[in-house]
Amino acid sequence: MSVTGCDKWDCNGDLDGMWQLTEWRDKDNNVKATKEDMIFYCFQLQMALFQYHSDESFMRSSLEVSPDQIRIYDPIEYGGDGHDVVKPMSVLSVVGVPEDGIFKVKVLTGSKMELETNVGETLVFRKY
Protein backbone atom coordinates (compact mmCIF):
# COMPACT_ATOMS: atom_id res chain seq x y z
CA MET A 1 0.00 0.00 0.00
CA SER A 2 1.33 3.45 -0.83
CA VAL A 3 0.25 6.89 0.19
CA THR A 4 0.04 9.63 -2.39
CA GLY A 5 -0.80 13.28 -2.12
CA CYS A 6 0.09 16.78 -3.03
CA ASP A 7 3.65 17.83 -2.27
CA LYS A 8 2.87 21.56 -2.20
CA TRP A 9 3.42 22.88 1.31
CA ASP A 10 3.23 26.40 2.67
CA CYS A 11 6.51 28.08 1.84
CA ASN A 12 6.20 31.61 3.18
CA GLY A 13 6.45 31.01 6.93
CA ASP A 14 4.32 33.35 9.06
CA LEU A 15 3.11 35.17 5.94
CA ASP A 16 0.99 32.27 4.68
CA GLY A 17 -2.70 32.44 5.53
CA MET A 18 -5.50 34.98 5.73
CA TRP A 19 -4.90 38.55 6.94
CA GLN A 20 -7.42 41.30 7.73
CA LEU A 21 -6.38 44.91 7.19
CA THR A 22 -6.90 46.79 10.45
CA GLU A 23 -5.41 50.13 9.44
CA TRP A 24 -4.03 51.76 6.28
CA ARG A 25 -2.40 55.18 6.57
CA ASP A 26 -0.94 57.39 3.86
CA LYS A 27 2.47 59.13 4.07
CA ASP A 28 0.88 62.06 5.93
CA ASN A 29 -0.55 59.66 8.54
CA ASN A 30 -4.15 60.09 7.32
CA VAL A 31 -6.34 56.99 7.68
CA LYS A 32 -7.32 55.53 4.28
CA ALA A 33 -9.05 52.37 5.55
CA THR A 34 -9.77 50.41 8.72
CA LYS A 35 -11.03 46.93 9.57
CA GLU A 36 -14.58 48.14 8.89
CA ASP A 37 -13.65 48.33 5.19
CA MET A 38 -13.30 44.52 5.20
CA ILE A 39 -10.09 44.25 3.16
CA PHE A 40 -8.40 40.85 3.29
CA TYR A 41 -5.13 39.49 1.92
CA CYS A 42 -4.46 35.76 1.62
CA PHE A 43 -1.02 34.34 0.82
CA GLN A 44 -0.23 30.77 -0.20
CA LEU A 45 2.63 29.36 -2.24
CA GLN A 46 3.43 31.95 -4.95
CA MET A 47 -0.10 33.40 -5.09
CA ALA A 48 -1.90 36.23 -3.33
CA LEU A 49 -5.65 36.78 -3.11
CA PHE A 50 -7.16 40.15 -2.25
CA GLN A 51 -10.76 40.51 -1.13
CA TYR A 52 -12.64 43.76 -0.72
CA HIS A 53 -16.03 43.24 0.91
CA SER A 54 -17.63 46.58 0.18
CA ASP A 55 -18.18 45.40 -3.39
CA GLU A 56 -17.66 41.68 -2.66
CA SER A 57 -14.96 41.31 -5.27
CA PHE A 58 -11.64 39.52 -5.16
CA MET A 59 -8.46 39.63 -7.22
CA ARG A 60 -5.53 37.25 -7.55
CA SER A 61 -1.89 37.90 -8.33
CA SER A 62 1.54 36.35 -8.35
CA LEU A 63 3.71 36.72 -5.27
CA GLU A 64 7.43 36.86 -4.57
CA VAL A 65 8.62 36.83 -0.95
CA SER A 66 11.97 37.58 0.67
CA PRO A 67 12.63 38.09 4.41
CA ASP A 68 12.25 41.87 4.21
CA GLN A 69 10.05 42.39 1.15
CA ILE A 70 6.87 41.19 -0.57
CA ARG A 71 6.41 41.80 -4.27
CA ILE A 72 2.97 41.53 -5.84
CA TYR A 73 2.80 41.32 -9.64
CA ASP A 74 0.62 40.23 -12.55
CA PRO A 75 -2.90 40.68 -11.12
CA ILE A 76 -5.17 38.24 -12.91
CA GLU A 77 -8.85 37.89 -13.55
CA TYR A 78 -10.65 34.89 -14.97
CA GLY A 79 -11.40 35.65 -18.62
CA GLY A 80 -13.58 32.63 -19.32
CA ASP A 81 -12.92 29.51 -21.35
CA GLY A 82 -10.25 28.36 -18.88
CA HIS A 83 -8.06 31.43 -19.42
CA ASP A 84 -6.86 34.17 -17.09
CA VAL A 85 -6.30 37.76 -18.18
CA VAL A 86 -3.41 39.78 -16.73
CA LYS A 87 -4.65 43.17 -15.52
CA PRO A 88 -2.74 46.40 -14.78
CA MET A 89 -1.38 46.84 -11.24
CA SER A 90 -3.76 49.76 -10.73
CA VAL A 91 -6.66 47.32 -10.18
CA LEU A 92 -5.11 46.44 -6.80
CA SER A 93 -4.90 50.04 -5.56
CA VAL A 94 -8.34 49.75 -3.89
CA VAL A 95 -6.87 47.19 -1.45
CA GLY A 96 -3.66 49.12 -0.78
CA VAL A 97 -1.23 47.45 -3.16
CA PRO A 98 1.07 50.12 -4.60
CA GLU A 99 1.65 50.54 -8.33
CA ASP A 100 5.16 49.01 -8.04
CA GLY A 101 3.74 46.07 -6.03
CA ILE A 102 6.48 46.29 -3.39
CA PHE A 103 5.89 46.15 0.35
CA LYS A 104 8.69 46.42 2.91
CA VAL A 105 8.02 44.04 5.80
CA LYS A 106 8.26 45.99 9.07
CA VAL A 107 6.60 43.41 11.36
CA LEU A 108 5.66 39.81 10.61
CA THR A 109 4.63 37.38 13.33
CA GLY A 110 2.06 34.62 13.50
CA SER A 111 -0.60 37.18 14.44
CA LYS A 112 0.47 40.63 13.19
CA MET A 113 1.87 42.08 9.98
CA GLU A 114 2.92 45.65 9.23
CA LEU A 115 3.88 46.62 5.70
CA GLU A 116 5.24 49.86 4.25
CA THR A 117 5.17 51.00 0.64
CA ASN A 118 7.89 52.91 -1.21
CA VAL A 119 5.66 56.01 -1.09
CA GLY A 120 5.38 55.90 2.72
CA GLU A 121 1.99 54.29 3.22
CA THR A 122 1.63 51.87 6.14
CA LEU A 123 -0.72 48.88 6.23
CA VAL A 124 -1.33 46.94 9.45
CA PHE A 125 -2.97 43.50 9.50
CA ARG A 126 -4.10 40.86 11.95
CA LYS A 127 -4.04 37.14 11.18
CA TYR A 128 -7.60 36.06 10.50
C-alpha positions in Angstrom: 0.0 0.0 0.0 1.3 3.4 -0.8 0.3 6.9 0.2 0.0 9.6 -2.4 -0.8 13.3 -2.1 0.1 16.8 -3.0 3.7 17.8 -2.3 2.9 21.6 -2.2 3.4 22.9 1.3 3.2 26.4 2.7 6.5 28.1 1.8 6.2 31.6 3.2 6.4 31.0 6.9 4.3 33.3 9.1 3.1 35.2 5.9 1.0 32.3 4.7 -2.7 32.4 5.5 -5.5 35.0 5.7 -4.9 38.6 6.9 -7.4 41.3 7.7 -6.4 44.9 7.2 -6.9 46.8 10.5 -5.4 50.1 9.4 -4.0 51.8 6.3 -2.4 55.2 6.6 -0.9 57.4 3.9 2.5 59.1 4.1 0.9 62.1 5.9 -0.6 59.7 8.5 -4.1 60.1 7.3 -6.3 57.0 7.7 -7.3 55.5 4.3 -9.1 52.4 5.5 -9.8 50.4 8.7 -11.0 46.9 9.6 -14.6 48.1 8.9 -13.6 48.3 5.2 -13.3 44.5 5.2 -10.1 44.3 3.2 -8.4 40.8 3.3 -5.1 39.5 1.9 -4.5 35.8 1.6 -1.0 34.3 0.8 -0.2 30.8 -0.2 2.6 29.4 -2.2 3.4 32.0 -5.0 -0.1 33.4 -5.1 -1.9 36.2 -3.3 -5.7 36.8 -3.1 -7.2 40.2 -2.3 -10.8 40.5 -1.1 -12.6 43.8 -0.7 -16.0 43.2 0.9 -17.6 46.6 0.2 -18.2 45.4 -3.4 -17.7 41.7 -2.7 -15.0 41.3 -5.3 -11.6 39.5 -5.2 -8.5 39.6 -7.2 -5.5 37.3 -7.6 -1.9 37.9 -8.3 1.5 36.4 -8.3 3.7 36.7 -5.3 7.4 36.9 -4.6 8.6 36.8 -1.0 12.0 37.6 0.7 12.6 38.1 4.4 12.3 41.9 4.2 10.0 42.4 1.2 6.9 41.2 -0.6 6.4 41.8 -4.3 3.0 41.5 -5.8 2.8 41.3 -9.6 0.6 40.2 -12.5 -2.9 40.7 -11.1 -5.2 38.2 -12.9 -8.9 37.9 -13.6 -10.7 34.9 -15.0 -11.4 35.7 -18.6 -13.6 32.6 -19.3 -12.9 29.5 -21.4 -10.3 28.4 -18.9 -8.1 31.4 -19.4 -6.9 34.2 -17.1 -6.3 37.8 -18.2 -3.4 39.8 -16.7 -4.7 43.2 -15.5 -2.7 46.4 -14.8 -1.4 46.8 -11.2 -3.8 49.8 -10.7 -6.7 47.3 -10.2 -5.1 46.4 -6.8 -4.9 50.0 -5.6 -8.3 49.7 -3.9 -6.9 47.2 -1.4 -3.7 49.1 -0.8 -1.2 47.4 -3.2 1.1 50.1 -4.6 1.7 50.5 -8.3 5.2 49.0 -8.0 3.7 46.1 -6.0 6.5 46.3 -3.4 5.9 46.2 0.4 8.7 46.4 2.9 8.0 44.0 5.8 8.3 46.0 9.1 6.6 43.4 11.4 5.7 39.8 10.6 4.6 37.4 13.3 2.1 34.6 13.5 -0.6 37.2 14.4 0.5 40.6 13.2 1.9 42.1 10.0 2.9 45.7 9.2 3.9 46.6 5.7 5.2 49.9 4.3 5.2 51.0 0.6 7.9 52.9 -1.2 5.7 56.0 -1.1 5.4 55.9 2.7 2.0 54.3 3.2 1.6 51.9 6.1 -0.7 48.9 6.2 -1.3 46.9 9.4 -3.0 43.5 9.5 -4.1 40.9 11.9 -4.0 37.1 11.2 -7.6 36.1 10.5 
